[in-house]
Amino acid sequence: MAQFQFTRKTDRGAQRAACLAEAMGLATIANQTWLFVSPHDDDVCIGAGLFMQAAMREGVALQVLIVTDGCMGYCQLEDRDRIVDIRREEAYRSYEALGIPRDRVAYVGYPDGGLIPFIGRRRAREGEDAIAGYVGLQNALTYHLRKVRPTRVYVPTHTDLHPDHRITHSELMISVFHAAGAIWPELGEPLAEPPSVGELAVYCDFEDLPNLEIIGNDTAFQTKLKSILAFQSQVQIDRLVDSLRRAGPYEYVRESEFRLFTPDTYKPLFASYAPGNGSG
């Protein structure tokens, strides 16, 4: 049976927790819905395969949203014209290995490596696959956030080198703001409040230190590796899995805050200055 250890980083230092909810400073996470936004189909199983298992064990309903279609992921010429279908089936098998059924895996489906033209939101051109007459990451992500209505959202950190990761992170953050506002009513009922946002490390370090450590036992770890190995069209996957095996069953999460500007944040920095005290 999969088992886990959790350590939470606080102002008082690292504290071991008995369960994931406690490690997150909550009484329970049962019946919450979490959305994992994956720039590519394999990103969140690499960065959160243990974390997702632990969350489901405590009653969280998980949804995965894959942003790109995998069209640039072919490693053999004979796969080039069918790689999108190959990788979609691999993705479904991957998340099924973690316990996430395929009806909880959705796609935005924008071109792999080609997200720049889809930054923002614009009216769809003839023949484009649109949501409510519009295309663009902010349109799609706002729609899915309002549809899923997650308590928490997780995405690979923006420090990852791949442009798809950076763009997905940036567009998700503004879409969290949009989803909780009145803008674009055709995309669904606005959220009552923005969901909490957390970051995952996939290929690069976090910008700031993570605040949650998850360690899995061998059963949980082998389940994660099986999930990653489902992507057999990616011939380099064996080297990645070997690297993960050497690193061990460790994952880290950085919970971030979605904070709007208020002058109250900065007023104390200048409180010692009194008009008329200057020289000259």
C-alpha positions as CSV (number, residue, x, y, z in Angstrom):
1,M,0.0,0.0,0.0
2,A,1.2,3.5,-0.8
3,Q,2.4,5.4,2.2
4,F,3.8,8.9,2.6
5,Q,5.7,11.2,4.9
6,F,5.1,15.0,5.0
7,T,7.2,17.8,6.2
8,R,6.0,21.4,6.3
9,K,8.4,24.3,6.4
10,T,7.2,27.1,8.7
11,D,8.7,30.2,10.4
12,R,9.5,27.8,13.3
13,G,11.4,25.4,11.1
14,A,10.6,22.1,9.5
15,Q,7.7,20.2,11.1
16,R,6.7,16.6,10.4
17,A,3.0,16.1,9.8
18,A,0.8,13.0,10.2
19,C,-1.1,13.6,7.0
20,L,-1.1,15.9,3.9
21,A,-3.9,18.1,5.3
22,E,-2.0,18.8,8.4
23,A,1.2,19.5,6.4
24,M,-0.8,22.1,4.5
25,G,-2.1,23.7,7.8
26,L,-5.7,22.4,7.2
27,A,-8.1,20.3,9.2
28,T,-9.0,18.3,6.1
29,I,-8.7,18.3,2.4
30,A,-11.4,15.7,1.8
31,N,-14.0,16.7,-0.8
32,Q,-11.8,19.5,-2.2
33,T,-11.2,19.6,-6.0
34,W,-7.7,20.3,-7.2
35,L,-6.7,21.2,-10.8
36,F,-3.2,20.3,-12.0
37,V,-2.4,22.3,-15.1
38,S,0.3,20.6,-17.2
39,P,2.0,22.5,-20.0
40,H,2.9,19.1,-21.6
41,D,1.2,15.8,-21.0
42,D,4.0,14.3,-18.8
43,D,4.9,17.3,-16.7
44,V,2.7,17.0,-13.7
45,C,3.2,13.2,-13.3
46,I,7.0,13.9,-13.2
47,G,6.7,16.8,-10.8
48,A,3.7,15.6,-8.7
49,G,3.2,11.8,-9.1
50,L,3.6,11.2,-5.4
51,F,1.7,14.4,-4.4
52,M,-1.3,13.5,-6.5
53,Q,-1.5,10.0,-5.0
54,A,-1.3,11.4,-1.5
55,A,-4.0,13.9,-2.2
56,M,-6.4,11.3,-3.6
57,R,-5.8,9.1,-0.6
58,E,-7.1,11.9,1.6
59,G,-10.3,12.4,-0.5
60,V,-9.3,15.1,-3.0
61,A,-10.9,14.9,-6.4
62,L,-8.2,15.6,-9.0
63,Q,-8.5,17.0,-12.5
64,V,-5.6,17.3,-15.0
65,L,-5.7,19.9,-17.7
66,I,-3.0,19.4,-20.4
67,V,-2.2,22.6,-22.3
68,T,-0.4,21.4,-25.4
69,D,-1.0,18.7,-27.9
70,G,2.4,17.0,-28.0
71,C,2.8,17.5,-31.8
72,M,6.6,18.3,-31.4
73,G,7.3,15.3,-29.3
74,Y,8.1,12.8,-32.0
75,C,11.4,11.0,-31.7
76,Q,11.1,8.9,-34.9
77,L,10.1,10.2,-38.3
78,E,7.4,7.5,-38.7
79,D,5.6,8.9,-35.6
80,R,5.6,12.5,-36.8
81,D,2.1,12.5,-38.4
82,R,0.4,10.5,-35.6
83,I,2.3,11.6,-32.5
84,V,-0.6,13.7,-31.2
85,D,-2.8,10.6,-31.1
86,I,0.0,8.4,-29.7
87,R,0.8,10.8,-26.9
88,R,-2.9,11.4,-26.0
89,E,-3.4,7.7,-25.5
90,E,-0.1,7.5,-23.5
91,A,-1.3,10.4,-21.3
92,Y,-4.6,8.6,-20.5
93,R,-2.7,5.4,-19.5
94,S,-0.2,7.5,-17.5
95,Y,-2.8,9.2,-15.3
96,E,-4.8,6.0,-15.0
97,A,-1.7,4.4,-13.5
98,L,-1.9,7.1,-10.8
99,G,-5.6,6.4,-10.2
100,I,-7.0,9.3,-12.3
101,P,-9.6,8.2,-14.9
102,R,-9.5,9.5,-18.4
103,D,-12.7,11.5,-17.9
104,R,-10.8,13.6,-15.4
105,V,-8.0,14.5,-18.0
106,A,-8.9,17.4,-20.3
107,Y,-7.0,19.2,-23.0
108,V,-6.6,22.7,-24.2
109,G,-4.8,21.2,-27.1
110,Y,-2.7,24.2,-28.4
111,P,0.4,23.5,-30.4
112,D,3.4,22.0,-28.5
113,G,6.1,24.6,-28.7
114,G,3.8,27.1,-30.3
115,L,2.0,28.9,-27.4
116,I,3.2,32.5,-28.2
117,P,0.4,33.2,-30.7
118,F,-2.1,32.0,-28.1
119,I,-1.1,34.4,-25.3
120,G,-4.2,36.4,-24.2
121,R,-7.6,36.1,-25.8
122,R,-9.0,37.0,-29.3
123,R,-11.9,36.2,-31.5
124,A,-11.6,32.9,-33.3
125,R,-10.9,32.8,-37.0
126,E,-12.8,30.6,-39.3
127,G,-11.9,27.0,-38.7
128,E,-10.2,27.5,-35.3
129,D,-11.3,25.3,-32.4
130,A,-12.9,27.9,-30.2
131,I,-14.6,28.2,-26.8
132,A,-17.5,30.6,-26.8
133,G,-16.2,32.1,-30.1
134,Y,-12.8,32.9,-28.8
135,V,-9.3,31.4,-28.6
136,G,-6.3,32.0,-26.5
137,L,-4.8,30.7,-23.2
138,Q,-6.7,33.2,-21.0
139,N,-9.9,32.2,-22.7
140,A,-9.3,28.5,-22.3
141,L,-7.9,28.6,-18.8
142,T,-10.6,30.9,-17.5
143,Y,-13.2,28.6,-19.0
144,H,-11.7,25.4,-17.4
145,L,-11.2,27.1,-14.0
146,R,-14.9,28.1,-14.0
147,K,-15.9,24.7,-15.1
148,V,-13.8,22.7,-12.6
149,R,-14.2,25.3,-9.8
150,P,-11.0,24.0,-8.0
151,T,-10.1,24.8,-4.4
152,R,-6.4,24.6,-5.4
153,V,-4.5,24.8,-8.6
154,Y,-1.0,23.4,-9.3
155,V,1.3,24.3,-12.2
156,P,5.1,23.8,-12.9
157,T,7.1,26.8,-11.7
158,H,7.8,29.6,-14.1
159,T,11.5,29.2,-13.7
160,D,11.4,26.1,-15.9
161,L,13.4,26.8,-19.1
162,H,10.8,25.6,-21.6
163,P,8.8,28.5,-23.0
164,D,5.6,26.5,-22.8
165,H,6.1,26.2,-19.0
166,R,6.8,29.9,-18.6
167,I,3.8,30.9,-20.7
168,T,1.4,28.5,-19.1
169,H,2.4,29.7,-15.6
170,S,1.9,33.4,-16.6
171,E,-1.3,32.9,-18.4
172,L,-2.7,30.7,-15.6
173,M,-2.0,33.4,-12.9
174,I,-3.9,36.1,-14.8
175,S,-6.7,33.6,-15.6
176,V,-7.1,32.8,-11.9
177,F,-7.9,36.6,-11.5
178,H,-10.2,36.6,-14.5
179,A,-12.1,33.4,-13.4
180,A,-13.0,35.1,-10.1
181,G,-14.2,38.3,-11.8
182,A,-17.3,39.2,-13.8
183,I,-15.4,39.5,-17.1
184,W,-16.3,37.2,-20.0
185,P,-19.7,35.8,-18.7
186,E,-20.0,33.5,-21.6
187,L,-17.2,31.4,-20.1
188,G,-19.3,30.4,-17.1
189,E,-20.3,31.5,-13.6
190,P,-17.4,33.4,-11.9
191,L,-15.7,31.7,-9.0
192,A,-16.6,33.0,-5.5
193,E,-12.9,33.6,-4.8
194,P,-9.6,32.7,-6.5
195,P,-8.3,29.2,-5.8
196,S,-5.0,28.8,-4.0
197,V,-2.1,28.3,-6.3
198,G,0.9,26.1,-5.8
199,E,4.1,25.5,-7.9
200,L,5.7,22.2,-8.9
201,A,9.4,21.6,-9.8
202,V,9.7,19.6,-13.0
203,Y,13.1,20.4,-14.6
204,C,14.4,23.5,-12.8
205,D,14.6,24.8,-9.3
206,F,12.0,27.0,-7.7
207,E,12.5,30.7,-7.6
208,D,12.0,30.7,-3.8
209,L,12.3,27.7,-1.4
210,P,9.4,25.2,-1.3
211,N,7.4,24.8,1.8
212,L,6.2,21.2,1.5
213,E,8.1,17.9,1.2
214,I,6.4,14.6,0.2
215,I,8.3,11.3,0.6
216,G,6.7,8.1,-0.8
217,N,7.4,4.5,0.1
218,D,8.4,2.1,-2.7
219,T,4.9,1.3,-3.7
220,A,4.0,4.9,-4.2
221,F,7.3,5.5,-6.0
222,Q,6.9,2.6,-8.4
223,T,3.4,3.8,-9.2
224,K,4.8,7.2,-10.1
225,L,7.5,5.7,-12.3
226,K,5.0,3.5,-14.0
227,S,3.0,6.6,-14.8
228,I,6.0,8.3,-16.4
229,L,7.0,5.1,-18.3
230,A,3.6,5.2,-20.1
231,F,5.2,7.7,-22.4
232,Q,7.1,5.1,-24.4
233,S,7.0,7.2,-27.6
234,Q,9.6,9.5,-25.8
235,V,12.7,7.4,-26.3
236,Q,14.6,9.4,-23.7
237,I,12.1,8.5,-21.0
238,D,14.2,5.6,-19.6
239,R,17.0,8.0,-18.9
240,L,14.6,10.3,-17.0
241,V,13.3,7.5,-15.0
242,D,16.8,6.3,-14.1
243,S,17.6,9.8,-12.9
244,L,14.4,9.9,-10.8
245,R,15.3,6.5,-9.3
246,R,18.7,7.7,-8.2
247,A,17.1,10.8,-6.7
248,G,14.6,8.8,-4.7
249,P,10.9,9.2,-3.8
250,Y,11.0,12.9,-3.0
251,E,8.8,15.8,-4.2
252,Y,8.5,19.4,-3.3
253,V,5.7,21.9,-3.5
254,R,5.8,25.7,-3.2
255,E,2.5,27.2,-2.1
256,S,2.2,30.7,-3.5
257,E,-0.1,33.6,-2.7
258,F,-2.3,35.4,-5.2
259,R,-2.0,38.9,-3.8
260,L,-3.4,42.1,-5.2
261,F,-1.6,45.3,-4.6
262,T,-2.5,47.5,-1.7
263,P,-0.6,50.5,-0.4
264,D,-0.9,49.0,3.1
265,T,1.8,46.5,2.2
266,Y,4.4,49.2,1.8
267,K,3.3,52.0,4.2
268,P,5.3,50.6,7.2
269,L,8.6,50.8,5.1
270,F,8.3,54.5,5.1
271,A,6.5,55.1,8.4
272,S,9.7,56.7,10.1
273,Y,9.7,59.5,7.6
274,A,8.0,62.7,8.7
275,P,7.4,65.7,6.4
276,G,9.7,68.5,7.2
277,N,12.5,66.4,8.6
278,G,14.6,66.5,5.5
279,S,17.6,68.8,4.9
280,G,18.1,71.5,2.4
